[in-house]
Amino acid sequence: MTNKFIKSDAFRSKIHDLIPGGAHTYSKGDDQFPLLSPAAISHGKGSQVWDIDGNRFLDCSMGLTSVILGHAYEPVLERVRAELEKGVNFQRPAYIEMEMAERFLKNIPGHDMIKFAKNGSTVTTAATKLARAYTGRKLIAFPGDHPFYSYDDWFIGKTVCDKGIPEEISALSVTYRSDDLDSLRELFEKYPGQIACVISEPEKNFGLPEGYLAKAIELTHRHGALYIIDEMITGYKTAFPGSLTKYKVKPDMATWGKGVANGFSFCALTGTKEIMELGGIRETGKEKVFLVSTTHGGETHNIGAAIATIDVFEQHDVIGHNHAIGDRLIAKCKEAVKSADLGDFVGIAPCNWMPVFIFKDREKTASAGLRTLAMQEMIRNGVLFQGVFVPCFSHTEEDVAHFADAFGKTLDVYAKALEDGFEKHLKGEPAKPVFRKYL
Ligand SMILES: Cc1ncc(COP(=O)(O)O)c(C=O)c1O
C-alpha cells in the first residue's frame, strides 16, 4: 500500500510560491492528480519511478509519452555521456548535427530537410510559419477537438484559456472536426483561398476512417494549402518512425518530439526541400524567412540521445514489443472489467500503442470524480496512473501483471463508488481539466 506522502505534502505546499502552476507543463500540475499522490519524483529506472518519500511506482505516462525506451536507459545514457565529455554547444554547428539529419531523414520518405528544436511547440509553430510564407495565406486550420498543438498564441488563442492573446490573432486560426472530411471541406469552402495549412495529429486512440489521411491531404492540396502531420505523440509509437509510414502518406511537413530522444529535449520539423529551403540562406536575393533559430537547438548530448534512440529502434523490434505490451494490458484489463461487471462504466480504447481508459458514472457520462478515484486507487497500489498507459521498451510482462492486479483492486472500490458516490472514497477534489476558463 502506497499512502505515505509526507515529503510530497511539504513539496505541494511550497512549490506554488516558487513556480507558477507548480510545474513546467500544466499537465504535471497538482490539479491533475488526486491528493493522495506523489507531488514530485526523485528518480526513475526502466519502467519504475520513485517519489521523494521513497515510494516506488510502475510508470504509465513515461514522461508525457516521451520516454519510449525506459527511464535512464543505459545505451542512450552512454551516448549522452560521450557527448557531454566533448562539450555541448559551440559557435559553429556541431558535426553530430549532420549525422542526426541524415539518420532521421533516411526514415522519412519524401522529406529532404530537417530543422531541430528543443520543444514540440517550437516546431509546430515553425511549420505553420513556413506554410504561411509558402502560400502567402494567413489562416491556420486544425481539428478543434484535438487536445494540444502548441503553447503559442495561434493554438492557445483558440482554447478557453485565451487571456493575454489578442482576438485578431485567435481569428487567424480556424477549426474543423477531426477525421471528418466533410467538416474539412466545409472549412475550405468557408474561407476560399485563405487557409495556408492544415495541421493535425495523424491519428488518436480510436483509429481512423479508411483512407482518411490520404484523402485529407489530397483535399488540402486541391485547395492550395499545405498539410502538416504532427507526430509528436504518434512518432515512434504507432510505427517507426510514425503514422506517415504506417499509412504511407506524404504530408508536406511533419513535426516530431517526445519519444524521439527517449525523454531528452530533441524535437524536429521535417519537410520537402521546396518548402523547407524557404528557411535557408543560399538563394541570394530572395526574401529571407526567419525559421527556427534557437541557441540550444544544436545541443549535442540531446542529439546524441536521439541518435542512440534510432540505433535501438533499428536494432530491436521496439514497436513490436510495445504493441504486445499494450495488447496484453488491454486484454487483462478488459477481463477484469468483465468479471467486475462494469462494462457499462469503464471503457478501454482498443489502441495497443497507447491504451486510454474512460471512467463513467451511473448515467454513463464521463466522470472526473470517478476518474480521479481510479487514479487514487491505482496509486495506492503502486501504479502512477492518469488514465493512459504508454507502453515502453522497458515494460515487462510482470509490469502488466502488476497493472492488472492494481486495476482489479481499483475496480472493487469503483463498484462501491458507483453505488454510494465517489465523494465517499476520494480524498480531496477531482482532477480538473487543463483547459478551463476559471481556476
Ligand atoms: C500533439 C502535440 N503537438 C505538440 C505538442 C507540444 O509539444 P511541447 O510540449 O514539447 O512543446 C504536444 C505536447 O503535448 C502534443 O501533444
The ligand as a Tripos MOL2 file, in Angstrom:
@<TRIPOS>MOLECULE
LIG
   16    16     1     0     0
SMALL
NO_CHARGES

@<TRIPOS>ATOM
      1 C1          0.2730   16.6040  -30.4700 C.3       1 LIG1
      2 C2          1.1950   17.5710  -29.7840 C.ar      1 LIG1
      3 N1          1.7940   18.5220  -30.5170 N.ar      1 LIG1
      4 C3          2.6330   19.4200  -29.9500 C.ar      1 LIG1
      5 C4          2.8940   19.3870  -28.5930 C.ar      1 LIG1
      6 C5          3.8170   20.4030  -27.9930 C.3       1 LIG1
      7 O1          4.9940   19.8190  -27.5310 O.3       1 LIG1
      8 P1          5.8980   20.5040  -26.4050 P.3       1 LIG1
      9 O2          5.1970   20.3260  -25.0940 O.co2     1 LIG1
     10 O3          7.2090   19.7830  -26.4700 O.co2     1 LIG1
     11 O4          6.0360   21.9670  -26.7590 O.co2     1 LIG1
     12 C6          2.2880   18.4010  -27.7900 C.ar      1 LIG1
     13 C7          2.5410   18.3520  -26.3390 C.2       1 LIG1
     14 O5          1.8580   17.7220  -25.5760 O.2       1 LIG1
     15 C8          1.4060   17.4720  -28.4000 C.ar      1 LIG1
     16 O6          0.7880   16.5260  -27.6890 O.3       1 LIG1
@<TRIPOS>BOND
     1     1     2 1
     2     2     3 ar
     3     2    15 ar
     4     3     4 ar
     5     4     5 ar
     6     5     6 1
     7     5    12 ar
     8     6     7 1
     9     7     8 1
    10     8     9 2
    11     8    10 1
    12     8    11 1
    13    12    13 1
    14    12    15 ar
    15    13    14 2
    16    15    16 1
@<TRIPOS>SUBSTRUCTURE
     1 LIG1         1 GROUP 0 **** ****
